[in-house]
Amino acid sequence: MLKKFALTLLLLMMGHVANADCTYDGVTYPEGAIIGPYVCTGGQWVKR
């Protein structure tokens, strides 16, 4: 029973990890990537 609870808790914790990657022209870029005048910040392309 304890193992089942621990596994469930672990899966719930892993499911809340935020993915802040940005997509441009069908390609995924990591946080901080720069394309022209834009920077990937918080999952959005922001003009720098």
N, CA, C and O of each residue as an XYZ file, in Angstrom:
192
protein
N       0.813     -1.186      0.000
C       0.000      0.000      0.000
C       0.865      1.261      0.000
O       0.568      2.219     -0.714
N       1.923      1.261      0.793
C       2.802      2.423      0.878
C       3.527      2.663     -0.444
O       3.717      3.806     -0.858
N       3.930      1.574     -1.104
C       4.607      1.718     -2.397
C       3.669      2.326     -3.437
O       4.081      3.156     -4.248
N       2.426      1.912     -3.406
C       1.428      2.435     -4.347
C       1.205      3.934     -4.114
O       1.110      4.710     -5.065
N       1.124      4.329     -2.843
C       0.946      5.732     -2.481
C       2.158      6.559     -2.929
O       1.999      7.641     -3.494
N       3.360      6.049     -2.677
C       4.583      6.758     -3.049
C       4.677      6.918     -4.568
O       5.075      7.977     -5.053
N       4.318      5.889     -5.313
C       4.350      5.964     -6.769
C       3.341      6.979     -7.290
O       3.648      7.756     -8.194
N       2.144      6.974     -6.724
C       1.116      7.943     -7.121
C       1.575      9.362     -6.821
O       1.412     10.253     -7.656
N       2.141      9.584     -5.652
C       2.637     10.900     -5.277
C       3.760     11.350     -6.215
O       3.791     12.509     -6.628
N       4.660     10.464     -6.546
C       5.749     10.783     -7.460
C       5.224     11.161     -8.844
O       5.695     12.133     -9.435
N       4.270     10.418     -9.361
C       3.699     10.715    -10.671
C       2.968     12.057    -10.679
O       3.037     12.794    -11.663
N       2.276     12.373     -9.602
C       1.585     13.659     -9.504
C       2.583     14.816     -9.466
O       2.350     15.856    -10.082
N       3.664     14.644     -8.766
C       4.678     15.689     -8.682
C       5.349     15.905    -10.032
O       5.624     17.045    -10.405
N       5.610     14.851    -10.755
C       6.265     14.957    -12.060
C       5.329     15.573    -13.089
O       5.793     16.200    -14.041
N       4.044     15.412    -12.923
C       3.080     15.947    -13.866
C       2.935     17.448    -13.799
O       2.339     18.049    -14.693
N       3.466     18.072    -12.759
C       3.338     19.508    -12.597
C       4.591     20.269    -13.017
O       4.697     21.471    -12.772
N       5.530     19.588    -13.642
C       6.737     20.257    -14.115
C       6.360     21.104    -15.321
O       5.765     20.605    -16.277
N       6.703     22.374    -15.276
C       6.340     23.296    -16.361
C       7.318     23.166    -17.517
O       8.525     23.022    -17.322
N       6.780     23.220    -18.699
C       7.587     23.210    -19.901
C       7.448     24.573    -20.555
O       6.387     24.905    -21.084
N       8.510     25.361    -20.523
C       8.428     26.736    -21.005
C       9.056     26.898    -22.384
O       9.538     27.981    -22.718
N       9.058     25.844    -23.181
C       9.628     25.941    -24.515
C       8.705     26.730    -25.435
O       7.493     26.780    -25.225
N       9.289     27.340    -26.450
C       8.534     28.108    -27.441
C       8.592     27.381    -28.781
O       9.562     26.683    -29.078
N       7.560     27.549    -29.576
C       7.513     26.942    -30.896
C       7.524     28.031    -31.954
O       6.807     29.026    -31.848
N       8.352     27.827    -32.983
C       8.416     28.766    -34.099
C       8.541     27.956    -35.379
O       9.483     27.181    -35.541
N       7.607     28.134    -36.271
C       7.623     27.460    -37.572
C       7.719     25.936    -37.423
O       8.400     25.265    -38.199
N       7.022     25.405    -36.408
C       6.975     23.960    -36.202
C       8.166     23.382    -35.459
O       8.240     22.168    -35.270
N       9.104     24.230    -35.032
C      10.293     23.773    -34.313
C      10.223     24.283    -32.883
O       9.872     25.440    -32.653
N      10.554     23.425    -31.913
C      10.522     23.801    -30.508
C      11.894     24.315    -30.084
O      12.920     23.693    -30.361
N      11.893     25.468    -29.404
C      13.122     26.092    -28.920
C      13.064     26.199    -27.406
O      11.989     26.408    -26.843
N      14.222     26.058    -26.727
C      14.239     26.130    -25.265
C      14.123     27.570    -24.759
O      14.313     28.528    -25.508
N      13.812     27.693    -23.494
C      13.744     28.992    -22.816
C      15.064     29.737    -23.036
O      16.137     29.165    -22.843
N      14.992     30.998    -23.434
C      16.186     31.816    -23.646
C      16.671     31.847    -25.080
O      17.596     32.594    -25.398
N      16.063     31.046    -25.964
C      16.473     31.039    -27.369
C      16.149     32.389    -27.998
O      15.162     33.031    -27.638
N      16.989     32.814    -28.942
C      16.808     34.104    -29.610
C      16.636     33.868    -31.096
O      17.445     33.186    -31.725
N      15.582     34.433    -31.651
C      15.355     34.399    -33.099
C      15.052     35.832    -33.520
O      14.001     36.382    -33.193
N      15.989     36.423    -34.247
C      15.818     37.813    -34.661
C      15.648     38.696    -33.441
O      16.455     38.620    -32.514
N      14.619     39.534    -33.414
C      14.416     40.436    -32.277
C      13.626     39.795    -31.121
O      13.255     40.492    -30.176
N      13.365     38.483    -31.183
C      12.528     37.827    -30.172
C      13.324     36.857    -29.308
O      14.270     36.219    -29.770
N      12.919     36.762    -28.042
C      13.519     35.846    -27.077
C      12.417     34.983    -26.493
O      11.340     35.484    -26.170
N      12.678     33.678    -26.353
C      11.712     32.770    -25.739
C      11.736     32.975    -24.226
O      12.720     32.647    -23.563
N      10.650     33.518    -23.688
C      10.545     33.804    -22.269
C       9.192     33.328    -21.759
O       8.151     33.781    -22.233
N       9.206     32.420    -20.800
C       7.962     31.947    -20.203
C       7.027     31.270    -21.200
O       5.808     31.333    -21.039
N       7.571     30.631    -22.216
C       6.744     29.935    -23.197
C       6.183     30.826    -24.275
O       5.323     30.396    -25.044
N       6.654     32.077    -24.352
C       6.178     33.020    -25.352
C       7.366     33.711    -26.004
O       8.429     33.846    -25.398
N       7.177     34.144    -27.243
C       8.198     34.940    -27.924
C       7.979     36.399    -27.552
O       6.918     36.962    -27.820
N       8.986     37.010    -26.934
C       8.910     38.385    -26.450
C       9.949     39.211    -27.187
O      11.097     38.789    -27.328
N       9.549     40.393    -27.662
C      10.479     41.283    -28.356
C      11.464     41.846    -27.333
O      11.053     42.346    -26.286
N      12.763     41.767    -27.632
C      13.767     42.239    -26.660
C      14.078     43.684    -26.831
O      14.900     44.230    -26.095
